[in-house]
Amino acid sequence: MSETWYHTWAEIQLDAIEQNYHAVRRLLSPSCKLMAVVKADAYGHGAVSVARRLLAVGADCLAVSNLQEALELRRADITAPILILSYVPPEAAETLAKHHITQTVVGIDHARRLEEAAAAAGVTVMVHIKLDTAMSRVGFFYHHPQTDAAVLDDIAAACRLPHLRAEGCFTHFAVADEIDKEEQTRHQFSLFTTALSELRKRGITFSLRHCCNSAGTLRFPEMHLDMVRPGIILYGVAPSPWMKTLCALQPAMLLKTRVSLVKTVPANTPVSYGGTFTTARESVLATVPVGYGDGMPRALSNRYHVSVGGKAVPIIGKVCMDQCVLDVTAVGGVKEGDVVTVFGDFPTVEDYAAACHTIAYESLCFVGKRVCRAYHTIHK
């Protein structure tokens, strides 16, 4: 269905995602695999459509956050390898094996319980071992000299469990996008490679060693190892503003809406809930059907400019659940049905996120489910 039927929609430029993929691939050695991160519905872009395009152009495998996300891809007949990056209850062992989904092991207790469930079901589960080298979220805690040797013993024990097949081992960088914290990332990498070396002495090796997220992929080519895990850069956003020059990226999502009503009001007219904005002059106001029910935060009230006809116009008054009001007095000629860009080429999602005091990752993920995703592509 055409986006003209929708009040508010997100244009997803699949060709931009493809071009971003190729830009990232050029940074890698020929032997380095690329695991495309499509968790959180591909950062709001639509996991199935994005995964299909990325696999079609060469991505080796996919990463998601949970079992539901992995099964969504399998139900769409996507057969590529999928790694679940977070904890999944061991009781899911049979489902994991049945659908050929690889599970992250986050600790020795998790490994043992997963082994028990797999043995009871008569299956073998493919796993990757997660090494916690700084984040202190999930993974075998490996950044304390007094316990590191025991942790390696636990990992070796997990890898020897007969119903788990340990294909990979990985860690996650905590500050790779922060320009002044390079040494912390290098320390994490050193911990990771030391652990791998010590495990090798215990007879444990892995065919896939990986640690680079988007920032690490752009910044530290010597850390690419067997595979990288880019996420946000595939969607055309740099992990941090200072990194924009490291790779030519194209934004893949443009959030748009349409003017539903134009009216002229006199000076001293309050606008929206609470009357937090009052017109200082006779003003032309345009109502647009987008609000926090679509993922546009109330934090943008009275502090953000959208684009109408390529010109910036302010949101005035509080953002409502389904609507907000623009002051289009300075533009002239605005009429019902005119397209309004909430973010895209101008303003950018980075501009939008900054106005919300957050990051582009969150802004993309927060675009609501009721917002139609309209996929645009030249290459079929």
ZAKOLFI-143672 format. One record per residue (C-alpha): y, z, x; residue in three letters. Coordinates in pm, 1 decimal. Example, Ala and Ser with C-alpha at 12.3 -4.5 7.8 and 13.67 -1.06 7.14 Angstrom:
# ZAKOLFI-143672
(node (-450.0,780.0,1230.0),"ALA")
(node (-106.0,714.0,1367.0),"SER")
//
This chain:
# ZAKOLFI-143672
(node (0.0,0.0,0.0),"MET")
(node (345.6,-87.7,128.2),"SER")
(node (574.2,194.1,236.1),"GLU")
(node (825.6,62.6,-17.2),"THR")
(node (624.6,252.5,-278.0),"TRP")
(node (686.3,578.9,-97.2),"TYR")
(node (997.3,791.5,-90.0),"HIS")
(node (924.0,910.3,262.0),"THR")
(node (684.9,765.9,515.5),"TRP")
(node (591.7,767.8,884.0),"ALA")
(node (566.4,430.0,1052.8),"GLU")
(node (288.7,449.8,1311.4),"ILE")
(node (324.3,182.1,1576.2),"GLN")
(node (-31.8,125.4,1697.2),"LEU")
(node (88.2,-132.2,1946.5),"ASP")
(node (307.4,134.6,2106.2),"ALA")
(node (3.9,362.9,2135.7),"ILE")
(node (-187.0,78.7,2300.0),"GLU")
(node (96.2,12.9,2545.4),"GLN")
(node (120.9,382.5,2626.6),"ASN")
(node (-253.2,386.1,2691.4),"TYR")
(node (-222.3,98.6,2938.9),"HIS")
(node (76.1,265.1,3109.6),"ALA")
(node (-133.9,577.2,3161.8),"VAL")
(node (-443.2,383.5,3266.4),"ARG")
(node (-243.3,216.9,3543.6),"ARG")
(node (-190.5,560.4,3697.5),"LEU")
(node (-565.4,617.8,3734.0),"LEU")
(node (-822.3,500.1,3981.2),"SER")
(node (-1079.7,254.0,3843.6),"PRO")
(node (-1348.3,522.2,3844.6),"SER")
(node (-1144.0,783.3,3658.5),"CYS")
(node (-1228.3,813.9,3290.2),"LYS")
(node (-968.3,866.6,3018.1),"LEU")
(node (-1038.9,1114.2,2739.6),"MET")
(node (-787.3,1051.0,2461.7),"ALA")
(node (-679.3,1370.6,2288.0),"VAL")
(node (-667.5,1307.4,1912.8),"VAL")
(node (-669.7,1667.1,1788.0),"LYS")
(node (-436.5,1780.1,1507.8),"ALA")
(node (-483.3,1444.5,1333.1),"ASP")
(node (-382.0,1265.4,1653.0),"ALA")
(node (-65.0,1475.6,1675.1),"TYR")
(node (17.7,1376.8,1318.4),"GLY")
(node (-36.8,1004.0,1371.6),"HIS")
(node (-375.5,979.5,1197.3),"GLY")
(node (-687.1,1053.8,1399.7),"ALA")
(node (-916.6,780.4,1270.3),"VAL")
(node (-672.0,490.0,1304.1),"SER")
(node (-547.2,607.0,1642.0),"VAL")
(node (-897.4,673.7,1778.9),"ALA")
(node (-1015.3,329.3,1674.5),"ARG")
(node (-725.6,159.3,1852.0),"ARG")
(node (-757.9,367.7,2168.2),"LEU")
(node (-1132.2,307.2,2192.3),"LEU")
(node (-1081.9,-63.0,2127.8),"ALA")
(node (-848.8,-92.6,2425.0),"VAL")
(node (-1064.8,107.3,2664.5),"GLY")
(node (-1051.0,484.4,2615.0),"ALA")
(node (-1380.0,632.7,2732.9),"ASP")
(node (-1405.1,928.8,2496.2),"CYS")
(node (-1211.9,1154.0,2259.5),"LEU")
(node (-1110.1,1518.6,2243.0),"ALA")
(node (-1051.8,1725.4,1930.2),"VAL")
(node (-989.4,2091.2,1853.1),"SER")
(node (-1265.9,2182.6,1607.6),"ASN")
(node (-1583.6,2069.2,1436.8),"LEU")
(node (-1405.0,1945.9,1124.7),"GLN")
(node (-1194.2,1707.7,1332.4),"GLU")
(node (-1502.3,1578.3,1513.9),"ALA")
(node (-1692.8,1521.2,1190.7),"LEU")
(node (-1400.1,1332.4,1042.1),"GLU")
(node (-1431.7,1082.0,1325.9),"LEU")
(node (-1808.6,1059.3,1288.9),"ARG")
(node (-1775.8,997.6,912.5),"ARG")
(node (-1548.5,707.4,1003.3),"ALA")
(node (-1838.1,557.5,1206.5),"ASP")
(node (-1676.1,636.2,1540.2),"ILE")
(node (-1966.2,673.3,1783.4),"THR")
(node (-1781.2,737.1,2112.1),"ALA")
(node (-1835.4,1068.3,2293.6),"PRO")
(node (-1630.9,1353.0,2143.6),"ILE")
(node (-1553.1,1684.6,2311.0),"LEU")
(node (-1446.4,1985.1,2103.2),"ILE")
(node (-1197.6,2169.9,2321.9),"LEU")
(node (-1208.9,2505.3,2142.8),"SER")
(node (-1461.2,2758.6,2017.8),"TYR")
(node (-1709.6,2656.5,1750.2),"VAL")
(node (-1951.9,2914.9,1605.2),"PRO")
(node (-2297.2,2889.8,1765.1),"PRO")
(node (-2450.8,2846.0,1419.9),"GLU")
(node (-2318.6,2489.7,1433.0),"ALA")
(node (-2559.9,2396.8,1713.0),"ALA")
(node (-2780.0,2176.0,1494.0),"GLU")
(node (-2478.0,1992.4,1352.7),"THR")
(node (-2337.0,1938.4,1700.7),"LEU")
(node (-2663.1,1790.9,1823.9),"ALA")
(node (-2722.4,1581.7,1511.2),"LYS")
(node (-2381.0,1414.6,1542.3),"HIS")
(node (-2382.2,1389.8,1923.2),"HIS")
(node (-2074.2,1609.2,1959.9),"ILE")
(node (-2010.0,1788.0,2288.2),"THR")
(node (-1907.9,2153.2,2267.6),"GLN")
(node (-1694.3,2360.6,2501.1),"THR")
(node (-1859.2,2682.7,2617.1),"VAL")
(node (-1592.4,2953.4,2636.4),"VAL")
(node (-1792.5,3243.8,2781.8),"GLY")
(node (-2138.1,3373.2,2862.7),"ILE")
(node (-2190.8,3535.8,2521.7),"ASP")
(node (-2095.3,3211.1,2354.0),"HIS")
(node (-2341.4,3026.3,2576.4),"ALA")
(node (-2628.1,3261.9,2496.5),"ARG")
(node (-2568.6,3253.0,2122.3),"ARG")
(node (-2537.1,2875.2,2128.9),"LEU")
(node (-2865.6,2859.7,2321.0),"GLU")
(node (-3039.5,3079.3,2063.4),"GLU")
(node (-2917.4,2866.5,1773.5),"ALA")
(node (-3009.4,2543.1,1949.8),"ALA")
(node (-3357.1,2674.6,2033.8),"ALA")
(node (-3412.9,2784.4,1674.3),"ALA")
(node (-3313.3,2439.0,1552.1),"ALA")
(node (-3518.2,2262.3,1819.2),"GLY")
(node (-3219.0,2072.4,1957.9),"VAL")
(node (-3025.9,2038.0,2281.3),"THR")
(node (-2645.5,2063.7,2275.0),"VAL")
(node (-2424.7,1879.4,2523.5),"MET")
(node (-2162.0,2116.7,2662.1),"VAL")
(node (-1864.7,2138.2,2894.3),"HIS")
(node (-1789.7,2467.0,3068.3),"ILE")
(node (-1431.1,2588.3,3025.7),"LYS")
(node (-1284.8,2771.1,3324.5),"LEU")
(node (-983.2,2992.3,3252.3),"ASP")
(node (-764.0,2973.6,3563.5),"THR")
(node (-432.7,3089.8,3414.4),"ALA")
(node (-403.2,3047.3,3037.3),"MET")
(node (-600.7,3359.6,2936.2),"SER")
(node (-699.9,3194.9,2608.8),"ARG")
(node (-1059.4,3072.1,2608.6),"VAL")
(node (-1294.7,3008.8,2896.6),"GLY")
(node (-1472.7,3197.6,3171.2),"PHE")
(node (-1200.6,3417.4,3325.1),"PHE")
(node (-1171.4,3298.6,3684.5),"TYR")
(node (-853.9,3423.7,3843.8),"HIS")
(node (-936.3,3772.0,3962.4),"HIS")
(node (-1099.4,3816.4,4307.6),"PRO")
(node (-1294.1,4127.8,4208.6),"GLN")
(node (-1479.6,3953.1,3925.8),"THR")
(node (-1480.9,3584.5,4023.9),"ASP")
(node (-1827.0,3593.2,4189.0),"ALA")
(node (-1983.2,3751.2,3881.5),"ALA")
(node (-1814.1,3492.0,3661.1),"VAL")
(node (-1968.0,3214.6,3869.8),"LEU")
(node (-2308.3,3377.8,3825.2),"ASP")
(node (-2251.6,3375.4,3448.3),"ASP")
(node (-2154.8,3008.2,3454.0),"ILE")
(node (-2463.8,2922.3,3658.0),"ALA")
(node (-2677.8,3115.6,3410.8),"ALA")
(node (-2517.4,2931.2,3118.1),"ALA")
(node (-2583.1,2595.5,3282.6),"CYS")
(node (-2951.3,2681.3,3327.9),"ARG")
(node (-3012.1,2757.9,2961.4),"LEU")
(node (-3280.7,2510.2,2850.2),"PRO")
(node (-3118.3,2400.1,2523.9),"HIS")
(node (-2771.8,2339.9,2670.6),"LEU")
(node (-2695.2,2036.9,2882.3),"ARG")
(node (-2389.3,2104.7,3096.0),"ALA")
(node (-2229.3,1765.0,3142.4),"GLU")
(node (-1880.6,1876.3,3241.5),"GLY")
(node (-1653.0,2152.9,3361.6),"CYS")
(node (-1279.6,2176.9,3303.6),"PHE")
(node (-969.7,2390.1,3311.4),"THR")
(node (-628.0,2354.7,3150.3),"HIS")
(node (-293.0,2360.3,3328.3),"PHE")
(node (-40.2,2610.0,3194.1),"ALA")
(node (286.4,2494.2,3354.6),"VAL")
(node (229.1,2140.3,3481.4),"ALA")
(node (533.1,2020.6,3285.6),"ASP")
(node (770.0,2273.8,3444.6),"GLU")
(node (953.1,2123.8,3740.1),"ILE")
(node (997.0,2449.1,3929.5),"ASP")
(node (638.6,2575.0,3894.6),"LYS")
(node (442.9,2320.8,4094.2),"GLU")
(node (282.9,2590.5,4308.9),"GLU")
(node (130.2,2757.0,4004.4),"GLN")
(node (-39.0,2432.8,3905.6),"THR")
(node (-158.9,2380.7,4260.6),"ARG")
(node (-298.7,2733.8,4256.1),"HIS")
(node (-486.9,2660.8,3934.8),"GLN")
(node (-627.4,2343.4,4085.9),"PHE")
(node (-734.9,2533.5,4396.3),"SER")
(node (-912.4,2794.2,4183.4),"LEU")
(node (-1088.2,2520.6,3989.9),"PHE")
(node (-1207.0,2324.5,4293.6),"THR")
(node (-1313.5,2645.1,4468.1),"THR")
(node (-1521.0,2739.8,4165.7),"ALA")
(node (-1682.7,2396.7,4161.9),"LEU")
(node (-1764.5,2427.4,4531.2),"SER")
(node (-1916.2,2772.7,4485.8),"GLU")
(node (-2118.5,2655.0,4187.8),"LEU")
(node (-2249.6,2366.9,4394.5),"ARG")
(node (-2386.6,2623.9,4639.1),"LYS")
(node (-2571.3,2775.0,4343.9),"ARG")
(node (-2718.8,2435.5,4262.3),"GLY")
(node (-2483.4,2363.1,3970.8),"ILE")
(node (-2299.0,2031.3,3956.4),"THR")
(node (-2123.0,1837.3,3683.4),"PHE")
(node (-2083.9,1466.5,3618.5),"SER")
(node (-1739.1,1518.2,3463.4),"LEU")
(node (-1477.9,1743.2,3624.1),"ARG")
(node (-1139.3,1738.9,3455.8),"HIS")
(node (-819.0,1939.2,3449.6),"CYS")
(node (-520.6,1707.6,3394.2),"CYS")
(node (-337.6,1717.7,3062.9),"ASN")
(node (-49.9,1474.2,3002.8),"SER")
(node (181.4,1644.7,3251.1),"ALA")
(node (-88.4,1675.3,3514.1),"GLY")
(node (-186.7,1311.8,3466.7),"THR")
(node (169.8,1194.5,3529.2),"LEU")
(node (252.0,1432.1,3809.6),"ARG")
(node (-56.7,1502.5,4018.4),"PHE")
(node (-272.5,1193.5,4085.4),"PRO")
(node (-473.1,1384.3,4345.4),"GLU")
(node (-595.1,1611.2,4063.5),"MET")
(node (-732.8,1338.4,3836.2),"HIS")
(node (-1092.3,1397.4,3953.0),"LEU")
(node (-1351.6,1231.6,3724.0),"ASP")
(node (-1144.8,1226.8,3406.5),"MET")
(node (-801.6,1303.9,3261.2),"VAL")
(node (-709.8,1428.4,2912.8),"ARG")
(node (-376.0,1275.3,2807.1),"PRO")
(node (-241.8,1368.8,2466.3),"GLY")
(node (131.6,1361.3,2394.4),"ILE")
(node (204.0,1072.6,2631.9),"ILE")
(node (-27.4,845.2,2434.3),"LEU")
(node (211.7,895.6,2143.7),"TYR")
(node (516.6,799.5,2349.7),"GLY")
(node (662.4,1141.1,2426.6),"VAL")
(node (707.6,1292.1,2771.2),"ALA")
(node (566.7,1645.3,2809.0),"PRO")
(node (909.6,1761.3,2924.1),"SER")
(node (1246.3,1579.3,2923.0),"PRO")
(node (1264.8,1560.8,3301.5),"TRP")
(node (935.6,1367.5,3307.9),"MET")
(node (1063.4,1066.8,3110.2),"LYS")
(node (1113.9,862.5,3426.0),"THR")
(node (755.8,911.6,3545.8),"LEU")
(node (604.5,663.2,3300.6),"CYS")
(node (742.0,402.6,3059.7),"ALA")
(node (648.5,529.9,2713.9),"LEU")
(node (719.8,398.4,2365.4),"GLN")
(node (751.5,632.9,2065.7),"PRO")
(node (472.1,567.1,1819.7),"ALA")
(node (600.1,749.7,1510.2),"MET")
(node (917.0,676.1,1314.0),"LEU")
(node (983.6,911.0,1022.2),"LEU")
(node (1179.1,739.7,746.5),"LYS")
(node (1298.7,798.7,392.8),"THR")
(node (1519.1,623.4,134.5),"ARG")
(node (1842.8,712.7,-36.1),"VAL")
(node (1766.2,817.4,-394.0),"SER")
(node (2121.5,884.2,-517.2),"LEU")
(node (2478.7,829.9,-399.6),"VAL")
(node (2767.4,1021.9,-554.5),"LYS")
(node (3131.6,1092.4,-478.9),"THR")
(node (3241.6,1455.5,-508.9),"VAL")
(node (3584.1,1618.9,-475.2),"PRO")
(node (3696.9,1855.7,-202.1),"ALA")
(node (3570.8,2214.8,-222.9),"ASN")
(node (3234.0,2112.8,-368.8),"THR")
(node (2943.8,2339.3,-260.4),"PRO")
(node (2625.6,2160.6,-150.6),"VAL")
(node (2263.0,2272.4,-197.0),"SER")
(node (2117.8,2625.5,-224.5),"TYR")
(node (2348.0,2909.7,-138.0),"GLY")
(node (2652.4,2687.7,-98.7),"GLY")
(node (2631.9,2710.3,281.3),"THR")
(node (2835.8,2389.7,306.8),"PHE")
(node (3150.5,2307.2,110.8),"THR")
(node (3319.1,1968.1,130.8),"THR")
(node (3660.3,1973.6,295.3),"ALA")
(node (3766.7,1644.4,136.6),"ARG")
(node (3654.4,1397.9,-124.4),"GLU")
(node (3314.5,1299.5,7.9),"SER")
(node (3037.6,1047.9,-50.6),"VAL")
(node (2702.5,1222.8,-57.0),"LEU")
(node (2357.3,1066.7,-38.0),"ALA")
(node (2048.9,1253.9,-155.2),"THR")
(node (1724.2,1171.4,25.5),"VAL")
(node (1374.3,1278.3,-87.4),"PRO")
(node (1257.7,1456.9,226.5),"VAL")
(node (1240.9,1830.2,285.8),"GLY")
(node (1036.0,2112.5,425.8),"TYR")
(node (746.8,2012.2,199.2),"GLY")
(node (728.0,1701.2,417.3),"ASP")
(node (759.4,1896.9,740.4),"GLY")
(node (1138.7,1884.9,784.0),"MET")
(node (1230.4,2245.6,870.1),"PRO")
(node (1508.8,2435.1,696.9),"ARG")
(node (1632.7,2501.8,1050.5),"ALA")
(node (1789.6,2153.7,1037.6),"LEU")
(node (2027.6,2262.8,760.6),"SER")
(node (2386.0,2188.2,861.7),"ASN")
(node (2282.8,2106.4,1220.5),"ARG")
(node (2115.8,1765.0,1244.1),"TYR")
(node (2216.3,1402.0,1209.3),"HIS")
(node (1986.5,1131.5,1073.7),"VAL")
(node (2053.0,758.2,1096.0),"SER")
(node (2170.9,527.1,818.5),"VAL")
(node (2228.2,165.7,917.1),"GLY")
(node (2214.9,271.1,1281.0),"GLY")
(node (2494.4,525.6,1233.4),"LYS")
(node (2455.4,901.5,1262.2),"ALA")
(node (2523.0,1101.6,946.0),"VAL")
(node (2492.5,1478.8,908.8),"PRO")
(node (2260.3,1679.9,688.7),"ILE")
(node (2485.1,1912.2,488.5),"ILE")
(node (2375.6,2221.5,302.8),"GLY")
(node (2028.5,2369.5,313.5),"LYS")
(node (1721.6,2151.4,345.5),"VAL")
(node (1517.3,2195.5,26.0),"CYS")
(node (1143.0,2160.3,-26.2),"MET")
(node (1164.0,1799.0,-142.8),"ASP")
(node (1521.0,1682.9,-78.1),"GLN")
(node (1828.7,1716.5,136.8),"CYS")
(node (2184.7,1586.4,121.9),"VAL")
(node (2371.1,1367.8,370.1),"LEU")
(node (2744.2,1316.3,412.5),"ASP")
(node (2777.7,937.6,432.6),"VAL")
(node (3154.8,924.5,377.5),"THR")
(node (3219.9,773.3,719.3),"ALA")
(node (2955.5,500.8,687.2),"VAL")
(node (3063.0,316.1,374.0),"GLY")
(node (2852.6,96.4,150.0),"GLY")
(node (2549.1,326.1,139.8),"VAL")
(node (2345.1,262.4,-174.2),"LYS")
(node (2027.1,370.6,-346.1),"GLU")
(node (1717.7,243.2,-162.3),"GLY")
(node (1879.1,224.1,182.5),"ASP")
(node (1643.3,328.9,461.8),"VAL")
(node (1722.3,649.7,650.6),"VAL")
(node (1564.9,725.4,988.1),"THR")
(node (1487.8,1094.6,1031.1),"VAL")
(node (1358.0,1030.2,1382.3),"PHE")
(node (1232.9,730.0,1575.2),"GLY")
(node (1432.7,513.6,1813.5),"ASP")
(node (1754.7,690.8,1700.8),"PHE")
(node (1761.1,979.7,1666.6),"PRO")
(node (1448.1,1048.9,1869.9),"THR")
(node (1177.8,1301.7,1795.2),"VAL")
(node (1303.6,1490.0,2099.7),"GLU")
(node (1648.2,1510.9,1934.9),"ASP")
(node (1482.3,1631.4,1615.3),"TYR")
(node (1277.7,1893.0,1799.6),"ALA")
(node (1576.3,2018.7,1996.5),"ALA")
(node (1770.3,2072.3,1673.2),"ALA")
(node (1473.4,2277.4,1548.0),"CYS")
(node (1459.9,2478.0,1874.3),"HIS")
(node (1103.9,2362.3,1932.7),"THR")
(node (911.2,2087.1,2112.3),"ILE")
(node (822.1,1734.2,2006.3),"ALA")
(node (450.8,1824.5,1989.9),"TYR")
(node (517.7,2063.7,1702.9),"GLU")
(node (757.6,1831.6,1522.9),"SER")
(node (503.4,1548.1,1519.2),"LEU")
(node (220.2,1772.4,1404.1),"CYS")
(node (433.1,1921.5,1127.5),"PHE")
(node (495.6,1591.1,948.4),"VAL")
(node (329.7,1671.0,617.4),"GLY")
(node (15.3,1527.2,465.6),"LYS")
(node (203.2,1390.7,165.3),"ARG")
(node (403.9,1167.7,397.9),"VAL")
(node (237.2,825.9,392.2),"CYS")
(node (130.0,691.0,731.1),"ARG")
(node (211.3,318.8,736.7),"ALA")
(node (35.3,148.7,1027.8),"TYR")
(node (211.5,-137.7,1198.0),"HIS")
(node (36.3,-361.0,1445.9),"THR")
(node (49.5,-708.8,1590.7),"ILE")
(node (-281.7,-699.9,1776.1),"HIS")
(node (-575.3,-673.9,1537.6),"LYS")
//
